[in-house]
Amino acid sequence: MKNIIQYIIHDLFSISFFTFLSFFFLEYLYPGLITNYFNLNLLLLFCLSSGIIFMMMDREETFKRSFILKYYFFFLLLSFLTAVIVFRETSALGWIRYLIPNLSFFAIIFISIAIFKNYDSRRQN
Amino acid sequence: MAIPFKTLKIIRIILILIPFILFLFLLNKSLVPKGRLEIDQKSPLISSLEPKDRVRDNVITGEPVYFDIKTAFPFIKAKIEIDYESNLQIYLGGLVNPEKWQYRLYPLKGKEIELNLKNFYFQKGKYRFMISAPGLENYPEGVKIKKIKIILTKNPFSLRNLFKI
């Protein structure tokens, strides 16, 4: 029973977090698309609450390990979104506009993976 | 206790469907597939009259005043109906050039006006409008705005104009 609740809360957290990110990005691209009719803060509040509850629960090791691939996918997604935002915001910079988003994409991926690996190895020790 | 995999999968599908349905609902609201959107003062899509120190209980005491219409995508025309109490000639128009603070104003004949929104500046999901009443300083009672109703129109949504949004 505890396991079922863990999975459901984990799903609630990951789905609400992914939804928040997608809505936030859509709102950035098309201001008003989401916030004209929906309060994004409520979604963020729900996401944070489910995340905190999930972190407070005792999770099994196998349950934890299954998330590693998801983490990598998440880093990739975040880096891509950041690169798109940087590309849009640097339109006045000329040719450098094509360089900075790529650099930021790889920088975020490498830094995220390095931090995650450091955290993971410390956790295992 | 073993996890009933099927039940978990059903729960997961339901949880994924909820934001997806929410997104479709919001997209439908913003795209306005029929091409006609009617809004009034109570709608969250229209801001209150600003600046606040020129408006008291819906009475314009100083001019000009401004209001915004918030839409995610641009529209082609706006029919604006303003029900007001005053003998003054009211002018209504929209922001044309934000850098020069330039507005294009039209006299309000009767109580409604139809504006071509292509002439106006649209950015960050907003059209900015101005209401001007020259000579208002001689009328201490001000201009009472009873009702503002706006009908925004654009081409109905179809697959042909999918990329022209």
Contacts between the chains, C-beta under 8 A, distances in Angstrom:
chain1	res1	chain2	res2	distance
A	1	B	1	5.4
A	3	B	1	7.2
A	3	B	3	5.5
A	4	B	1	7.7
A	4	B	3	5.8
A	4	B	4	7.7
A	4	B	7	7.9
A	4	B	8	6.9
A	7	B	3	6.8
A	7	B	8	5.7
A	8	B	8	7.7
A	8	B	11	6.1
A	11	B	11	7.1
A	11	B	12	5.4
A	11	B	15	5.4
A	12	B	15	6.5
A	15	B	15	5.1
A	15	B	16	6.0
A	15	B	18	7.9
A	15	B	19	6.5
A	16	B	19	7.7
A	19	B	19	3.9
A	19	B	22	7.8
A	19	B	23	8.0
A	22	B	19	7.9
A	22	B	23	7.7
A	23	B	23	7.6
A	30	B	30	7.5
A	30	B	72	4.8
A	30	B	73	7.1
A	30	B	125	6.9
A	31	B	72	7.0
A	31	B	124	4.5
A	31	B	125	3.6
A	31	B	126	7.6
A	32	B	30	7.0
A	32	B	70	5.1
A	32	B	71	6.3
A	32	B	72	4.2
A	32	B	124	7.9
A	32	B	125	3.1
A	32	B	126	7.6
A	33	B	26	6.7
A	33	B	27	7.4
A	33	B	30	4.9
A	33	B	72	4.0
A	33	B	125	7.5
A	34	B	26	5.8
A	36	B	29	7.4
A	36	B	30	6.6
A	36	B	44	6.6
A	36	B	45	6.1
A	36	B	70	5.5
A	36	B	71	7.4
A	36	B	72	6.4
A	36	B	125	7.3
A	37	B	25	8.0
A	37	B	26	5.6
A	37	B	29	5.1
A	37	B	30	7.4
A	37	B	44	7.5
A	38	B	22	7.2
A	38	B	26	5.9
